[in-house]
Amino acid sequence: MAPSTTVNTTQLRHQIYYQLDNNLLKNALFLAQRLVAYEGPRSAEAAYLLAHCQFQAGYTKASLDTSRSFAAKGTHLGCTHVFAQACLELGRNIEGLQSIEKSRTLWQNRNTWNQHTESKRQYLPDAAVILCLKGKLWRAHKNMEEAVQCWVAALKQNPFMWDAYTLLVESGAKINVPAIYKLNPDMVGMIQAQHASKENTDPPNASQQPTQSMADPFLSTQKLNGHPNALYEKLNNSKINVNTANAIHDDDLLPTPSTVVDHEDTMAQQTNGSSKFESLSAPLRRPRNTVDSQSEQQSRLKATSSRLKTRLKPSVEEPDHEPPPPGPPSKRTVSGAVAQSQVTEPIRRTTRSQTSRPPSSTSTSTTTKMSSIANSLGLRQEREIKKAKAPTAKPRTATTQTVGRAVSGNRIKTAPSVEPQDPDSRENRPPSIPPVPAMMEPVRKDEDRVDKEIDGLRALLDLFSRIASAHNALQHYDCQAAINLFNSLPSNQKETPYVLAQIARAYNEISQHADAERYFIRVRQLAPSRLEDMEIYSTVLYQLKSEIELAYLAHEMVEVERNSPQTWIAIGNSFSLQREHEQALKCFKRATQLDPSFAYGFTLQGHEYIENEEFPKALEAYRMAISADNRHYNAWYGLGKVYTKLGKYPTAQVHYQTAASINPSNAVLTCAIGTVVEKNKGVEHALKFYDRACRLAPKNALSRFKKARCLMSMNQPEEALAELEVLKEIAPDEANVWFLSGRLCKMLGRKSEAIKAFTVALNLDPKAAQFIKDAMESLDDEDDFVDDDGNEDMD
């Protein structure tokens, strides 16, 4: 008989998930096609698995078509997720947003961020994943307000959605980082609920699994005398249910034909107080005494002490004998065993002869059994047991295998005998119930596990909060604060490629290129094949004029991944440093072809067009960069630079100010604003921008040089010369610094110092020999200051 279709599809699903978990995408795709063939095109689950495999394998358009029908209706969350991802890749943003809205009821209350383990998966996304994807779609649709709201909602659902956080920060939103990464009651509740569900679903331990046995009147759950388990309570003054005492095994208490009692007699003995035995566990059953009646037992108990000591005779093994002849119907107990009164006459005579003797000994096996039961409950047995006297006929000693088990026809139990004891003796005092720590141990262990998980989650949130705070400071260009925060991380977290690369980026933003290079070298040592942030490293080497190092970096990146935009940026920077601008342009264009959203590639194209004096093409390249990322301040600076070259100073000032609003701590941007302000309104208005730029970057040579020139134009040679003295320590090999210093000394009448400064400038820049010689020959003339523009370079 052929297996059913349901069995086939179930096995196929198992195999598909197996292939996906092991990243065997081609196998998973083939199996998913078989599943669709089995279940047909109306199966949403089969369509989801096929679309998921197609998307993971890189067949984006095929996954879009496969999941379209169910995503358009909003009937399957998996299809909606795959369809929206494909829409984001293909630029169909509105279709993806519409499918997400139609399936809102499927994902809005779904949260599974802590339900993924090595052995458990949740293949359908939850609300945090869908909201993050929705934000990306809104961002691609150029609606940043909606995108920001989606990312904020995603972080509320799951603070570990790092891409949602980075996109939120890159959008320029002001974020209260500690409010995101804090332990809230919802997280604690989810951890506790997860442990509770795990306890309910896990199979019990072998020690906790109850053993199936026949009914036992001592383990009955019915209420006696108005209390549950009245017999145990009267014995121990406790409400602990003996059914839950897993140390007592049921087969130790199984009734036997010789030890079972009638339910009516048991009730009478419990009512009349005859159950006050010394043991704290469930008492052993007394076989019915065929000689003593119930009234005789009551009178004897009233005459003696209330404390009775149970002693059982060892079981006697008789030779095999023939079963008795059939007689009248036998009386049976509640457990179904034959009552003692119906036992054959030889057995009855043996019982009478043993019970008629005065009770003087207790069975060793019974004592051992009572001690083991008491010890299993964590109790102690304080009274001493008298040694058993040797019987006339040496019986077979009971063992743990024979006591309490059903015996065959050749083994019986003898009736117990009681002996009056002194009620005031120490051994007859009822022992107190000690605590039972073993019963609470699983609860304590589970509480400890929950506490440890909560502590671990709190520590992880604290780590994410510190990294997120540093990343937020870097994205808002508070570079020194970002460096301090990254350096404050634990050493094992700090010495990772990501953190070291972020520190290097921060140093590059404040124009400390040597420090940035040092950190990038460490990144390359830890991760030689890393491509992220290597475009910034190539720019650092470009600024340091390190041609050999830059060429070697580009060569290594080509070996790692030739079709990476970062690789082509490094190659282009290497060509640009060698003044091969056309080759550099080709490389930068290749980078943007590989990744059309790579804004930095468009910006570098604009810089190369400026070098070639192709200003219209430069404007187009910068605008493409802004279209890819409107917070890319380098592109705004490039637009201002082009308009400055064209003489459109008011327009240039607007673009410079836009760039400065994105990165207010950049000294070069502030200095550029001062340059156009000086052209429009004069040096008095420009001086405050130069002064601010010097405060932002005290080691920035360009801003300090422009400030000195501005002070010189305002006829303040002493202040200008003081700025140049600082600048000589920053850039001692700069000819313009020495030339301007000579002119200031000439204004102050220091001819010897002026000649010395002009001589140094002539040695540093022989090409400007004629210009410097003219200044030296005119030392006796009045100085006519010529305001010429400086050159500034910025990527």
Phi, psi and omega in degrees: 000128183287145179294155182288162179295326180298317178296318180298313182293326177297315178296322178296318178299316178301318181291324179296314178296325177298314181294321179294319179296331180262012176059036175259079191289322180295318177297315180298321180294319179296316180293324178295325176294323176294323180295318178296324178295324178290310189269344177088171184288350181272357181274114180291324180295317178295319178296321179296313181297319179294315180295322179297316178295320179296318181293319179293329179278356177097004178269077188294313181296321178295319178295326177297314182291323182293319184268358187299312188298316181280329177290324179294329178274341182071034184260347181221123184293322180296317178297321178297318181296313180295319181297318180293322177296318178295322177297322178295320179292324185266000178081015178264068191292319183295319179298318178296318179295321179295319180294324178294319180294323182291334180257024183302321183295341181277336187237346190293331180251018183261126180216111184230034187291337181247024183246021179247121179229185179295332183247007183222136182230153171234097188285336178275141183287161176253190186295322182297318180295315181294320180294322177296316177296321178296321176297322178295322178295318177295323178296317177294334178273006177066032175243086186286333180295313177294323180297317180297318178298321179294318181292323176297316179296323179295319180290332175293324178286319183212103182292351180268011174282085189292323180293325176296321179293313182297320178294324178295319179291318180294340177286349180092007181289146176277126189235138171264094188298314180301333179289335179280314186258068174227150181283120181248164181300332179296320179295316179298317180297322180292322178294315179296320179294324178296319179291322179296317179293327178294321178296322182287329183268335181290142176289146181291158178291164181296327180287341182262353182278124181290149178266131179287129180210171179288166185296144181230124181296335179284339179256019181290144180262002180286154184278126176246133182056031176084005182227147175287140180053054187298325182298315180292323180294319180293328179286318192244358182055044183214157179251020178290129182281122181292342177295333182268357179282092188288356178282341179266123179269139185295330183288346174285341184244017181294138179287148178238164180301332183265349185244353184282150179236157176291149180296325181292317179293325178297316178297321180293318180295321178294322182290320185276006176082009181283004181265011182279071178275169182280331184288146180268349177269183179300126186290151176289151184282140175269128173290146182296130176276118183285347181268311184278136175269175182294322180292320178297322178294319180295317180295322179293322179292325177292326182284333182258184181288157179288343179269116181248150181243116182277134176220132182246141175283146177296149180292141183253129179265112181267155175294157181300142179219165182285145178296151182292157179291155181298138182224201179295162181303133183278147177277134183240156178273180181295334180277354178097359181275160179289135181292158184295332183292342183262007179288155184297162186296318178301321180293322181296320179295321178297318180296316180297317182296327180280323181279342180284339178287149179296136182291123182224354183214164180234144181296133178296323181293324178294317179300316179297321181293316180296321179294319181294322179293317179296319180293327180294333176270005180080021182253166178240150181252109189272335185279153179266145179254132179293147179293140181283138177279149180290127179288165182295313175257115186297111182276174176278124184291135180286145176240178180294343178276338184258329182289130175082000180256157177293131185256160178277186184292342182262006177227131181227166174258141177269158183286144178284158175234150183245154180225129179299140180234160178287120182292339182266359180290151186294326183286347180263001179288141180290124179290151178280158182270114177284166177295154181248082184292335182295330181287333181265354185298315178299325179294317180296318180297320179294320177296321178295319178296318179297317180297320179294320178294321178294318177296319177296320178295321178296318178294321179294320177296323178295318177297314179297323180297319181290317178294319180295322178297318178295318179295321178296318178296321180292319180292335175264012172063030167268075196292320181294320176296320178296319179297316180296320180292319178294323179289340180278355179290158174303152186299323180291333176274326181291320182277054175236152183303321183296310183295317180296322178293323178292322176296319178297319177298321179296317178295325178294324181294330179261019173064025174262076190289330179294317177294321178297319179298321181299317180288324178293327175297320178295323177297317180294329178289321181282323184223083183297334182263011180287134179251333180298137177071003180286340174294327176289322178298319178295325177292322177299315178295327176297316180293328179276000181058037181266085185294316184293312180298322180292318178295321179293321177298315179298321179296317179294321181291329176295321178292328180286306182204109182287326184265042177249136179298328179296325179296316182287334173293317179296320178295317180296320177297324178296318177293320181295323178294335177268012178065026175258079189288328179293317177294323178296321179298318179299319180293318181292325177293323177297323179297317180286337173291321179291326180218096182297344178266010182276091187295325184296329177295319176295322180296317179293329173299317178298321178297320180291325177294325177294320178297327178272002181060037174256078189291322177298319178293326178295317177300318180295319180295317179295323179292326175296322178295318179293325177295324178286324181208105184286353174259014178278093189293336178299324179290321176296321176297320179298320177298317178297324180293320178297314181292332174292318177297327179276357179082012179265076189292320178299317178295320178298320179298322179298315181290323176297317181292326175297317178296321180290331177292331176282318181234082185287349182264009181272120183288328181294319178296317179296320178294323178295322176297319178299325180296312181288328176294322178297324178290325185272312191244352177107172187288332181298318179285331182282336185299322182294328177289320177295320180296319178295321178297323178292327177288323179292322181221090183298336181262010179280115186289322185295312182294323179289323177295317178293326177295319178295319178295321179295318178294324178294321178292331179274011178061046175236071187292327181296312178296321179294319179294326177295322177294322180290328177297321175293322183291331179296329178284331180281314183229077184289342183259015180268117185294324181298326180295314181290324179294315179293326176296322177296320180293322178293320177296325176297319178296327180273358179081017179264081188292321182295318178293325179294318179297320179297317181293320179295324180294318178297318179297323180293323178290327181282330183223081181296337180295333180264030184297317182295319180294320181289322179296321177299322178291326180288325180287338182259030180295331181276349180272162175288140183282127174254109184284128177253123183270097178252151183286144171272172179249136177232141180239135179202137176265000000 
